[in-house]
Amino acid sequence: MNLRRLAAATAGGVGLTAALNRSLARSAEPLDPPLEGFQGTYRWRGFDVAYTEAGDPDNPDVLFLHGIHAAASNKEFDQIFRQLAQQYHVIAPDLPGFGRSSRPPVVYTASLYTSFVVDFAEDVTDNAICLVSSLSGAYATLAQVETGAFSQLELICPTDDAGKRRKWLRNLVRSPLLGTALFNAIASKRSIRRFNERDGYFSEASYTEKDVEFEWQTAHQPGARFAPASFVSGYLNPDEDLGEELARVDVPVTLVWGREAKVTPLEGGKELADEADTRLVVFDEARLLPHVEHPGPFLDVLFDELAPLEQQ
């Protein structure tokens, strides 16, 4: 192939990639709120952070913080949000860079999310119970150590490790053409289904095609790749050790785990519970999201734990 043909083929490939990226972007629609309640906006460091609030404001606060992944949003709690709102004042933000919150092309870091949790908890909640999953569990723990903002921590498969830091990968995913194409592949419906089947859920009955569609839509909003770019490249890992920080927390802490979890195996949960001297609750036939797969039993455990707390 001579240079002219090579240049033409390269240009054609670039043009096709750009056209595909534009087509996928046009297919995404503005997100409707996945949770029922008052839809508010919290202005924070240039971000418009969307949140849903429900329940009697005079009741104890529960702050929901969703996990981190390419299609993350507060929809993660749609199986338990309404039920908890019957007895508690519940608030569930979309973290900066995710869901219905704004997604500017800033460099997202663990310290940014920890600072957000600190400020949001202080400004919007009062001595809240924090119900949080995955990597966000580390941010909530650090926020508690720093400010003591929470009355209790309920950590669902928490972790402080999403892989090694790879600056080249972060830069690649953030790049306009190839980064958008790569992220579109990571956040394709096929990839979302594969993650749900392999890592998210023990049973395929735990999620629907409607859930997959919402995850695809949220992963194709403008600027959707910037926060996940830091996640997949390890830049959302906090520098602090989660076990050591949990051992410093002076409020009740419960770890909740799916017995079949692969991303954060149960063995790690047991080690974390031992190191931090916390309670560990394990759900059978569950992986990364036991609160989604078994909302009824999960709420039973939660209510049993909260009742003694309210009597103090």
Rosetta silent file (secondary structure, phi, psi, omega in degrees, C-alpha in Angstrom):
SEQUENCE: MNLRRLAAATAGGVGLTAALNRSLARSAEPLDPPLEGFQGTYRWRGFDVAYTEAGDPDNPDVLFLHGIHAAASNKEFDQIFRQLAQQYHVIAPDLPGFGRSSRPPVVYTASLYTSFVVDFAEDVTDNAICLVSSLSGAYATLAQVETGAFSQLELICPTDDAGKRRKWLRNLVRSPLLGTALFNAIASKRSIRRFNERDGYFSEASYTEKDVEFEWQTAHQPGARFAPASFVSGYLNPDEDLGEELARVDVPVTLVWGREAKVTPLEGGKELADEADTRLVVFDEARLLPHVEHPGPFLDVLFDELAPLEQQ
SCORE:     score description
SCORE:     0.000 S_00000001
   1 L     0.000  124.068  179.999    0.000    0.000    0.000 S_00000001
   2 L   -77.294  173.315 -174.851    1.540    3.343   -1.032 S_00000001
   3 H   -63.603  -34.715 -179.279    1.514    6.399    1.183 S_00000001
   4 H   -64.930  -44.261  179.316   -1.442    7.963   -0.605 S_00000001
   5 H   -66.974  -38.671  178.391   -3.597    4.894   -0.037 S_00000001
   6 H   -62.450  -44.011  179.314   -2.425    4.609    3.566 S_00000001
   7 H   -62.854  -40.569  179.984   -3.301    8.251    4.216 S_00000001
   8 H   -65.844  -40.862  179.646   -6.700    7.768    2.607 S_00000001
   9 H   -66.150  -40.983  178.562   -7.392    4.655    4.672 S_00000001
  10 H   -63.368  -45.593  179.174   -6.329    6.404    7.866 S_00000001
  11 H   -61.795  -39.309  178.610   -8.498    9.416    7.108 S_00000001
  12 H   -64.368  -40.680  178.767  -11.405    7.129    6.342 S_00000001
  13 H   -65.445  -41.105  178.065  -10.974    5.294    9.629 S_00000001
  14 H   -63.766  -43.288  179.666  -10.790    8.539   11.568 S_00000001
  15 H   -63.675  -40.639  178.963  -13.868    9.838    9.798 S_00000001
  16 H   -65.007  -42.064  178.635  -15.802    6.638   10.467 S_00000001
  17 H   -62.379  -44.120  179.341  -14.844    6.703   14.154 S_00000001
  18 H   -63.314  -41.440  179.980  -15.901   10.336   14.480 S_00000001
  19 H   -64.868  -40.295  178.239  -19.197    9.644   12.730 S_00000001
  20 H   -64.991  -42.160  177.621  -19.911    6.691   15.012 S_00000001
  21 H   -59.459  -43.518 -179.518  -19.127    8.781   18.098 S_00000001
  22 H   -65.418  -39.351 -179.485  -21.512   11.497   16.914 S_00000001
  23 H   -63.430  -43.267  179.277  -24.240    8.958   16.170 S_00000001
  24 H   -66.257  -38.709  179.070  -24.028    7.444   19.659 S_00000001
  25 H   -63.287  -39.039  179.546  -24.038   10.890   21.266 S_00000001
  26 H   -69.259  -24.100 -178.772  -27.208   11.809   19.377 S_00000001
  27 H   -76.064  -20.484 -179.113  -28.864    8.585   20.565 S_00000001
  28 L   -79.200  136.581  179.648  -28.531    9.562   24.232 S_00000001
  29 L  -108.575  156.478  174.450  -31.487   11.429   25.736 S_00000001
  30 L   -56.479  140.392 -175.102  -31.549   13.709   28.807 S_00000001
  31 L   -77.803  134.464  168.393  -31.889   11.593   31.924 S_00000001
  32 L   -84.585  148.865  178.490  -35.113   11.456   33.875 S_00000001
  33 L   -60.514  126.783  179.373  -34.686   11.203   37.675 S_00000001
  34 L   -80.750  -14.913 -179.849  -34.596    7.497   38.590 S_00000001
  35 L  -113.431  143.058  179.838  -35.662    8.146   42.188 S_00000001
  36 L   -85.261  135.944  178.466  -38.959    9.679   43.313 S_00000001
  37 L   149.633 -169.785  176.282  -38.831   12.797   45.453 S_00000001
  38 E   -70.026  130.904 -179.939  -37.757   16.413   45.426 S_00000001
  39 E  -101.196  110.015 -176.854  -35.133   17.006   42.735 S_00000001
  40 E  -113.035  169.373  176.314  -32.537   19.478   43.976 S_00000001
  41 E  -130.490  128.674  178.392  -29.256   20.947   42.790 S_00000001
  42 E  -109.739  116.518 -179.009  -26.241   21.526   45.023 S_00000001
  43 E   -83.952  120.719 -174.227  -23.757   24.011   43.613 S_00000001
  44 E  -145.246  114.486  174.393  -20.247   22.887   44.461 S_00000001
  45 L    49.530   40.977  179.604  -16.907   24.086   43.022 S_00000001
  46 L    89.055   -8.831  176.683  -18.435   24.768   39.610 S_00000001
  47 E   -89.852  143.605  164.107  -20.449   21.535   39.556 S_00000001
  48 E  -100.164  102.955 -175.709  -24.215   21.369   39.496 S_00000001
  49 E   -93.954  116.167  179.339  -24.736   18.261   41.626 S_00000001
  50 E   -80.796  141.494  175.028  -28.175   16.701   41.207 S_00000001
  51 E  -146.853  156.416  175.770  -29.766   14.992   44.197 S_00000001
  52 E  -114.997  136.738 -176.761  -33.088   13.457   45.176 S_00000001
  53 E  -129.226  137.652  179.930  -34.597   14.056   48.597 S_00000001
  54 E  -152.062  163.442  179.405  -37.609   12.346   50.175 S_00000001
  55 L    91.442  170.663 -178.039  -39.201   11.702   53.558 S_00000001
  56 L   -73.289  121.375  179.711  -39.982   13.881   56.540 S_00000001
  57 L   -59.761  -18.983  178.131  -37.135   16.373   57.195 S_00000001
  58 L   -79.276  -12.661  178.023  -37.767   15.935   60.925 S_00000001
  59 L   -81.974  162.804  178.310  -36.772   12.268   60.699 S_00000001
  60 L   -58.150  144.549 -179.235  -33.132   11.119   60.934 S_00000001
  61 E   -81.013  140.991  168.910  -31.088   11.719   57.784 S_00000001
  62 E  -125.306  122.135  178.375  -29.801    8.915   55.583 S_00000001
  63 E  -102.483  120.984  177.060  -27.240    9.862   52.940 S_00000001
  64 E   -96.007  130.589  174.628  -26.906    7.479   49.983 S_00000001
  65 E  -127.271  115.009 -176.236  -23.627    7.485   48.037 S_00000001
  66 L   -73.835  163.194  177.526  -23.509    5.305   44.938 S_00000001
  67 L   -73.564  177.259 -177.315  -20.512    3.314   43.760 S_00000001
  68 L  -112.054  123.816  170.339  -18.088    4.297   41.012 S_00000001
  69 L  -166.254 -179.396 -171.993  -18.149    2.766   37.535 S_00000001
  70 L   -61.517  -29.875 -175.865  -18.722    3.834   33.946 S_00000001
  71 L  -118.466   33.759 -174.287  -22.525    3.945   34.294 S_00000001
  72 L   -73.896  147.724  173.585  -22.845    4.964   37.952 S_00000001
  73 L  -168.863  174.371  178.881  -25.755    7.009   39.330 S_00000001
  74 H   -73.209   -3.230  173.326  -28.056    7.205   42.315 S_00000001
  75 H   -58.739  -21.108  178.326  -30.368    4.758   40.529 S_00000001
  76 H   -50.581  -27.132 -174.081  -28.323    2.137   42.365 S_00000001
  77 H  -104.756   17.165 -174.645  -30.635    2.681   45.354 S_00000001
  78 L   -68.054  -16.290  178.806  -34.007    2.560   43.602 S_00000001
  79 L   -81.561  -16.671 -174.659  -34.928   -0.717   45.336 S_00000001
  80 L  -128.834  -10.896 -174.193  -34.637    0.728   48.847 S_00000001
  81 H   -61.837  -50.321 -176.545  -34.908    4.521   48.574 S_00000001
  82 H   -65.029  -40.321 -178.772  -38.695    4.782   48.780 S_00000001
  83 H   -64.257  -43.202  179.181  -38.965    2.270   51.621 S_00000001
  84 H   -67.610  -29.517  179.888  -36.406    4.078   53.765 S_00000001
  85 H   -65.282  -16.505  178.921  -38.138    7.393   53.027 S_00000001
  86 L   -72.025  -23.533 -178.538  -41.143    6.154   54.995 S_00000001
  87 L  -124.309  -11.432 -175.901  -39.182    6.366   58.248 S_00000001
  88 L  -133.225  163.710  172.297  -36.150    8.525   57.421 S_00000001
  89 E   -94.010  109.981 -169.070  -35.217   11.711   55.609 S_00000001
  90 E  -109.900  139.457 -179.180  -33.259   10.348   52.648 S_00000001
  91 E  -135.137  128.453 -177.573  -30.893   12.193   50.305 S_00000001
  92 E  -133.893  100.998  176.567  -29.169   10.625   47.295 S_00000001
  93 E   -82.714  156.176  160.932  -26.836   12.727   45.128 S_00000001
  94 L   -87.055  121.442 -178.260  -25.346   11.808   41.804 S_00000001
  95 L   -58.553  151.707  177.907  -21.638   12.220   42.470 S_00000001
  96 L   -51.551  130.952 -179.444  -19.846   14.910   40.427 S_00000001
  97 L    90.765    1.793 -176.893  -19.210   13.566   36.934 S_00000001
  98 L  -136.352  162.256  173.686  -21.995   10.981   37.086 S_00000001
  99 L    57.190 -130.770 -177.617  -25.741   10.619   36.593 S_00000001
 100 L   -92.976    2.733  175.446  -27.633   13.887   36.270 S_00000001
 101 L   -78.517  160.299  179.982  -24.798   15.951   37.770 S_00000001
 102 L   -69.294  155.146 -173.211  -22.596   18.077   35.541 S_00000001
 103 L  -134.010   63.503 -179.881  -19.532   16.438   33.998 S_00000001
 104 L   -67.875  160.822 -176.806  -16.905   19.055   33.135 S_00000001
 105 L   -81.826   45.830  175.088  -13.514   17.919   31.763 S_00000001
 106 L   -81.183  168.696  175.387  -11.667   18.411   35.042 S_00000001
 107 L   -88.654  112.358 -176.671   -9.218   15.836   36.358 S_00000001
 108 L   -82.552  137.129 -176.932  -11.207   13.742   38.830 S_00000001
 109 L  -138.037  166.535  175.783   -9.362   12.471   41.911 S_00000001
 110 H   -63.554  -39.196 -179.521  -10.040   10.669   45.177 S_00000001
 111 H   -65.691  -33.170  176.451   -9.419   13.879   47.114 S_00000001
 112 H   -61.942  -46.144 -178.321  -12.055   15.671   45.011 S_00000001
 113 H   -70.237  -36.638  176.384  -14.672   13.071   45.946 S_00000001
 114 H   -63.186  -43.263  178.148  -13.674   13.019   49.600 S_00000001
 115 H   -63.269  -37.984  177.687  -13.977   16.808   49.714 S_00000001
 116 H   -62.446  -46.114 -179.318  -17.374   16.588   48.047 S_00000001
 117 H   -60.545  -43.238  178.395  -18.631   14.093   50.642 S_00000001
 118 H   -58.002  -51.489 -174.480  -17.354   16.328   53.450 S_00000001
 119 H   -70.229  -42.708 -179.349  -19.018   19.461   52.075 S_00000001
 120 H   -64.321  -43.759  179.865  -22.275   17.850   50.978 S_00000001
 121 H   -61.619  -41.908 -178.250  -22.702   16.088   54.315 S_00000001
 122 H   -71.079  -36.222 -173.660  -22.051   19.299   56.248 S_00000001
 123 H   -87.346  -29.408 -170.024  -24.265   21.510   54.063 S_00000001
 124 H  -113.053  -24.890 -175.810  -27.195   19.213   53.275 S_00000001
 125 L  -119.889  169.333  178.939  -27.414   16.626   56.085 S_00000001
 126 L  -135.540  105.570  177.102  -27.357   16.579   59.858 S_00000001
 127 L    52.669   47.893 -170.995  -25.554   13.745   61.652 S_00000001
 128 E   -75.193  154.851  163.237  -26.640   11.385   58.882 S_00000001
 129 E   -81.246  127.523 -177.225  -26.451    7.639   58.599 S_00000001
 130 E  -104.801  118.795  179.277  -24.281    7.096   55.513 S_00000001
 131 E  -110.139  112.734 -164.891  -25.229    4.199   53.252 S_00000001
 132 E  -145.334  149.033 -176.719  -22.511    3.865   50.629 S_00000001
 133 E  -126.789  156.739  169.996  -21.084    1.297   48.231 S_00000001
 134 L    58.688 -138.239 -175.224  -17.853    0.298   46.534 S_00000001
 135 L   -63.723  -27.867  178.004  -15.066    2.876   46.161 S_00000001
 136 H   -64.308  -21.270  175.923  -17.271    5.629   47.570 S_00000001
 137 H   -60.769  -34.212  177.433  -17.073    3.764   50.884 S_00000001
 138 H   -67.584  -40.485  179.821  -13.462    4.880   51.162 S_00000001
 139 H   -65.450  -41.281  178.873  -14.437    8.525   50.595 S_00000001
 140 H   -64.491  -38.799  178.646  -17.171    8.348   53.240 S_00000001
 141 H   -63.874  -45.707  179.051  -14.716    6.778   55.696 S_00000001
 142 H   -63.856  -38.548  177.748  -12.140    9.502   55.099 S_00000001
 143 H   -63.283  -39.750  179.238  -14.843   12.161   55.451 S_00000001
 144 H   -65.456  -43.612  178.663  -15.896   10.655   58.788 S_00000001
 145 H   -61.816  -37.858 -176.621  -12.328   10.608   60.080 S_00000001
 146 H   -74.634  -41.152 -169.948  -11.883   14.218   58.991 S_00000001
 147 H  -125.054  -16.899 -175.411  -15.140   15.743   60.227 S_00000001
 148 L    64.103   36.624 -173.371  -17.235   13.204   62.165 S_00000001
 149 L   -74.614  -20.019 -171.615  -20.206   14.139   59.985 S_00000001
 150 E  -109.996  151.859  176.019  -21.993   10.778   60.227 S_00000001
 151 E   -91.516  -18.630 -178.505  -23.715    8.933   63.046 S_00000001
 152 E  -163.940  147.458  176.168  -23.211    5.530   61.423 S_00000001
 153 E  -117.498  125.650  171.778  -21.533    3.999   58.364 S_00000001
 154 E  -114.391  104.174 -172.182  -23.118    1.199   56.335 S_00000001
 155 E  -106.366  120.025 -177.194  -20.475    0.197   53.778 S_00000001
 156 E  -100.385  112.566 -179.108  -21.454   -2.146   50.947 S_00000001
 157 L    44.770   53.404 -177.244  -18.473   -4.009   49.466 S_00000001
 158 L   -71.234  156.014  178.398  -16.153   -1.041   50.125 S_00000001
 159 L  -152.583  159.653  171.751  -12.715   -0.842   48.559 S_00000001
 160 L  -122.327   14.864 -173.483   -9.772    1.509   48.241 S_00000001
 161 L  -138.878  108.489  175.248   -8.256   -0.187   45.190 S_00000001
 162 L  -109.862   22.259  178.500   -9.578    0.020   41.631 S_00000001
 163 L   111.891  169.940 -177.727   -6.291   -0.992   40.054 S_00000001
 164 L   -69.325  152.025  177.041   -2.859    0.489   39.411 S_00000001
 165 L   -75.601  127.405  179.980   -2.429    4.079   38.370 S_00000001
 166 L  -134.669   96.832 -175.622   -1.850    4.365   34.632 S_00000001
 167 H   -61.544  -36.782 -178.480   -1.566    7.944   33.461 S_00000001
 168 H   -61.880  -36.528 -179.600   -1.421    6.935   29.807 S_00000001
 169 H   -70.958  -41.141  176.806   -4.805    5.228   30.096 S_00000001
 170 H   -59.115  -45.694 -179.652   -6.395    8.228   31.782 S_00000001
 171 H   -64.723  -37.071  179.933   -5.070   10.494   29.036 S_00000001
 172 H   -64.453  -48.854 -177.939   -6.254    8.094   26.337 S_00000001
 173 H   -65.648  -30.007  179.180   -9.833    7.878   27.642 S_00000001
 174 H   -77.746  -16.229 -176.498   -9.949   11.659   28.024 S_00000001
 175 L   -66.986  147.475 -171.159   -8.815   12.235   24.427 S_00000001
 176 L   -62.269  -49.421 -172.083  -11.559   13.531   22.074 S_00000001
 177 L   -90.927  -63.474 -177.604  -11.631   10.957   19.287 S_00000001
 178 H   -67.788  -36.388  179.393  -10.011    7.708   20.409 S_00000001
 179 H   -64.059  -41.852  177.515  -11.001    8.257   24.020 S_00000001
 180 H   -64.243  -42.445  179.025  -14.641    8.706   23.117 S_00000001
 181 H   -64.198  -42.455  179.346  -14.558    5.599   20.931 S_00000001
 182 H   -64.180  -44.112  179.819  -12.861    3.555   23.644 S_00000001
 183 H   -66.648  -35.839  176.102  -15.319    4.714   26.289 S_00000001
 184 H   -60.153  -35.508  177.553  -18.247    3.971   23.967 S_00000001
 185 H   -71.120  -42.575  178.796  -16.947    0.401   23.775 S_00000001
 186 H   -61.921  -36.988 -174.950  -16.504    0.167   27.547 S_00000001
 187 L  -104.315   23.735  175.506  -20.021    1.528   28.076 S_00000001
 188 L   -70.990  160.010  178.661  -21.770   -0.360   25.283 S_00000001
 189 H   -61.422  -35.714  177.851  -24.923   -2.291   26.167 S_00000001
 190 H   -62.661  -44.156  179.758  -23.020   -5.510   25.526 S_00000001
 191 H   -67.546  -38.242  178.226  -20.294   -4.468   27.996 S_00000001
 192 H   -63.006  -45.383  178.141  -22.855   -3.338   30.559 S_00000001
 193 H   -62.033  -41.575 -178.872  -24.663   -6.675   30.341 S_00000001
 194 H   -62.865  -43.006  178.463  -21.363   -8.559   30.616 S_00000001
 195 H   -63.548  -44.468  179.970  -20.371   -6.621   33.735 S_00000001
 196 H   -60.611  -43.652 -177.835  -23.788   -7.163   35.309 S_00000001
 197 H   -70.379  -39.362 -173.474  -23.718  -10.899   34.580 S_00000001
 198 H   -86.830  -41.203 -170.273  -20.114  -11.479   35.593 S_00000001
 199 H  -121.386  -32.926 -172.593  -19.494   -9.025   38.437 S_00000001
 200 H   -77.053  -48.127 -170.061  -22.566   -7.041   39.407 S_00000001
 201 L  -128.208  148.003  174.379  -25.230   -9.638   40.128 S_00000001
 202 L   -76.598  -35.480 -177.170  -25.452  -13.278   41.151 S_00000001
 203 L  -121.447  137.032  177.044  -28.738  -13.723   39.263 S_00000001
 204 H   -64.617  -20.556  178.981  -29.776  -12.309   35.892 S_00000001
 205 H   -70.526   -8.513 -176.757  -33.243  -11.851   37.385 S_00000001
 206 H   -81.291  -10.430  177.706  -31.830   -9.016   39.518 S_00000001
 207 L  -142.675  161.275 -175.565  -31.763   -6.552   36.629 S_00000001
 208 L  -123.610  171.960  175.345  -33.808   -5.843   33.509 S_00000001
 209 H   -65.250  -27.968  175.651  -33.256   -4.473   30.026 S_00000001
 210 H   -64.047  -38.169  176.205  -34.762   -1.237   31.320 S_00000001
 211 H   -65.131  -42.781  178.476  -31.897   -1.055   33.823 S_00000001
 212 H   -61.625  -42.374  179.423  -29.368   -1.679   31.048 S_00000001
 213 H   -61.411  -43.738  179.203  -30.952    1.060   28.939 S_00000001
 214 H   -63.967  -42.437  179.136  -30.718    3.576   31.788 S_00000001
 215 H   -62.488  -39.624  178.106  -27.080    2.669   32.418 S_00000001
 216 H   -64.785  -43.366 -179.300  -26.321    3.082   28.723 S_00000001
 217 H   -62.182  -44.608 -177.924  -28.071    6.451   28.660 S_00000001
 218 H   -68.400  -28.003  178.984  -26.216    7.773   31.702 S_00000001
 219 L   -82.202    0.016  179.340  -22.897    6.599   30.235 S_00000001
 220 L  -124.428   21.577  171.333  -23.542    8.569   27.043 S_00000001
 221 L   -75.821  158.092  178.785  -24.363   11.968   28.488 S_00000001
 222 L   -54.779  130.389  179.234  -22.070   14.863   27.477 S_00000001
 223 L    78.115   12.978 -172.230  -18.738   14.557   29.273 S_00000001
 224 L   -64.815  -22.716 -173.440  -19.526   11.066   30.567 S_00000001
 225 L   -83.615  -14.850 -169.028  -16.023    9.697   30.018 S_00000001
 226 H   -69.883  -47.529  178.017  -14.044   12.144   32.145 S_00000001
 227 H   -67.188  -46.314  176.757  -14.745   10.813   35.651 S_00000001
 228 H   -61.149  -25.507  176.945  -14.542    7.132   34.558 S_00000001
 229 H   -59.506  -39.215  177.122  -11.216    7.947   32.870 S_00000001
 230 H   -73.841  -30.877  179.807   -9.768    8.522   36.329 S_00000001
 231 H   -68.087  -53.509 -175.636  -11.526    5.444   37.673 S_00000001
 232 H   -67.553  -19.438 -179.172  -10.272    2.904   35.117 S_00000001
 233 L   -98.834    7.074  174.499   -6.746    4.311   35.383 S_00000001
 234 L    84.234    4.583 -176.079   -6.572    4.024   39.180 S_00000001
 235 L   -85.097    1.543  172.894   -6.626    7.746   39.930 S_00000001
 236 L  -100.417    4.497  174.300   -9.721    7.507   42.111 S_00000001
 237 L   -75.032  128.169  175.523   -7.918    5.284   44.618 S_00000001
 238 L   -70.236  155.837  177.913   -7.284    7.181   47.866 S_00000001
 239 L   -74.618  -27.317 -177.222   -3.738    7.284   49.185 S_00000001
 240 L   -77.317  153.778  176.888   -4.898    6.206   52.643 S_00000001
 241 L   -84.306  126.744 -174.454   -5.412    2.574   53.641 S_00000001
 242 H   -62.451  -43.710 -179.479   -9.118    1.812   54.138 S_00000001
 243 H   -60.881  -44.137  179.531   -8.598   -0.657   56.981 S_00000001
 244 H   -64.229  -40.934 -179.487   -6.419    1.745   58.942 S_00000001
 245 H   -69.490  -39.286  178.002   -8.858    4.606   58.431 S_00000001
 246 H   -62.607  -34.395  179.067  -11.869    2.485   59.424 S_00000001
 247 H   -65.732  -18.388  179.967  -10.088    1.570   62.642 S_00000001
 248 H   -89.945  -12.541 -177.498  -10.023    5.289   63.481 S_00000001
 249 L   -72.168  134.324 -175.736  -13.785    5.745   63.035 S_00000001
 250 L  -110.772   23.564  173.112  -15.590    6.221   66.360 S_00000001
 251 L  -122.134  163.643 -179.984  -19.200    5.572   65.228 S_00000001
 252 L   -57.602  136.463  178.893  -20.901    2.217   64.490 S_00000001
 253 E  -130.126  132.761  173.849  -19.706    0.653   61.237 S_00000001
 254 E  -126.225  132.566  172.586  -21.187   -2.317   59.403 S_00000001
 255 E   -97.962  133.355  178.825  -19.702   -3.967   56.330 S_00000001
 256 E  -118.256  130.959 -173.837  -22.186   -5.621   53.980 S_00000001
 257 E  -135.716  147.545  167.645  -20.938   -8.177   51.459 S_00000001
 258 E   -89.441  129.916 -175.184  -22.206  -10.465   48.754 S_00000001
 259 L   -60.154  -31.333 -176.274  -20.834  -13.954   49.309 S_00000001
 260 L   -97.966   15.896 -177.903  -20.170  -14.410   45.584 S_00000001
 261 L   -59.605  135.714 -179.902  -18.570  -10.984   45.031 S_00000001
 262 L  -107.378  -43.232 -179.393  -15.740  -11.078   42.489 S_00000001
 263 L   -62.997  -43.233  175.713  -14.601   -7.464   42.134 S_00000001
 264 L  -124.545   85.941 -174.331  -14.251   -7.206   45.918 S_00000001
 265 L   -58.740  151.375 -178.340  -14.039  -10.841   47.143 S_00000001
 266 H   -58.727  -33.107  179.517  -15.491  -11.781   50.524 S_00000001
 267 H   -57.474  -39.327  176.524  -12.062  -12.781   51.803 S_00000001
 268 H   -66.389  -35.170  176.995  -11.044   -9.133   51.560 S_00000001
 269 H   -64.686  -40.274  178.382  -14.188   -8.173   53.450 S_00000001
 270 H   -64.967  -42.355  178.401  -13.325  -10.537   56.268 S_00000001
 271 H   -63.583  -40.493  179.587   -9.799   -9.136   56.472 S_00000001
 272 H   -65.379  -41.984  179.162  -11.152   -5.592   56.502 S_00000001
 273 H   -63.475  -39.771  178.921  -13.649   -6.421   59.243 S_00000001
 274 H   -66.827  -44.291 -176.924  -10.907   -7.976   61.367 S_00000001
 275 H   -64.641  -40.500 -176.033   -8.517   -5.072   60.848 S_00000001
 276 H   -95.164   -4.215 -179.349  -11.119   -2.426   61.652 S_00000001
 277 L    56.438   54.048 -179.789  -12.984   -4.511   64.260 S_00000001
 278 L  -118.973  164.880  176.064  -16.332   -3.989   62.564 S_00000001
 279 E   -76.777  142.851  177.481  -19.408   -6.109   62.018 S_00000001
 280 E  -123.363  121.933  177.170  -19.634   -8.019   58.728 S_00000001
 281 E  -110.242  125.761 -176.114  -23.021   -9.047   57.277 S_00000001
 282 E  -114.661  131.123  176.735  -22.896  -11.498   54.354 S_00000001
 283 E  -104.722  126.823  175.403  -25.720  -12.114   51.899 S_00000001
 284 L   -71.481  157.683  178.326  -25.875  -15.417   50.070 S_00000001
 285 L    51.440   47.571  178.419  -26.516  -15.480   46.316 S_00000001
 286 L  -148.082  152.168  177.383  -25.263  -11.927   45.921 S_00000001
 287 L  -117.104 -111.038 -172.160  -22.208  -10.264   44.424 S_00000001
 288 L   -78.791  -21.572 -170.727  -21.343   -6.582   44.331 S_00000001
 289 L  -128.220   64.620 -178.821  -24.859   -5.217   44.968 S_00000001
 290 H   -61.916  -27.187  178.633  -26.633   -7.174   47.738 S_00000001
 291 H   -71.756  -20.471  176.103  -28.908   -4.191   48.435 S_00000001
 292 H   -89.882  -41.188 -177.128  -30.198   -4.457   44.863 S_00000001
 293 H   -74.322  -33.168 -176.695  -30.434   -8.242   44.684 S_00000001
 294 L  -133.591   63.426 -174.720  -32.025   -8.678   48.135 S_00000001
 295 H   -61.643  -38.787 -179.773  -33.646   -5.343   49.073 S_00000001
 296 H   -63.086  -57.571  177.438  -36.119   -6.820   51.559 S_00000001
 297 H   -59.939  -35.441  178.219  -33.595   -8.776   53.661 S_00000001
 298 H   -61.319  -45.495  179.091  -31.120   -5.901   53.335 S_00000001
 299 H   -66.392  -35.568  176.832  -33.665   -3.469   54.797 S_00000001
 300 H   -58.533  -46.543  178.802  -34.521   -5.942   57.567 S_00000001
 301 H   -63.140  -44.210 -177.472  -30.872   -5.991   58.632 S_00000001
 302 H   -63.599  -46.927 -179.779  -30.600   -2.224   58.328 S_00000001
 303 H   -62.792  -37.891  177.609  -33.729   -1.491   60.369 S_00000001
 304 H   -61.577  -36.370 -179.188  -32.575   -3.917   63.089 S_00000001
 305 H   -76.262  -36.064 -175.304  -29.307   -2.011   63.343 S_00000001
 306 H   -77.461  -27.352 -178.193  -30.831    1.450   63.275 S_00000001
 307 H   -58.646  -50.128  177.624  -33.461    0.823   65.951 S_00000001
 308 H   -62.330  -33.519 -179.848  -30.945    0.648   68.843 S_00000001
 309 H   -63.283  -41.743 -178.181  -29.160    3.692   67.419 S_00000001
 310 H   -68.524  -24.874 -177.842  -32.368    5.760   67.494 S_00000001
 311 H   -81.863  -10.426 -178.134  -33.006    4.786   71.121 S_00000001
 312 L   -71.436    0.000    0.000  -29.701    6.216   72.322 S_00000001
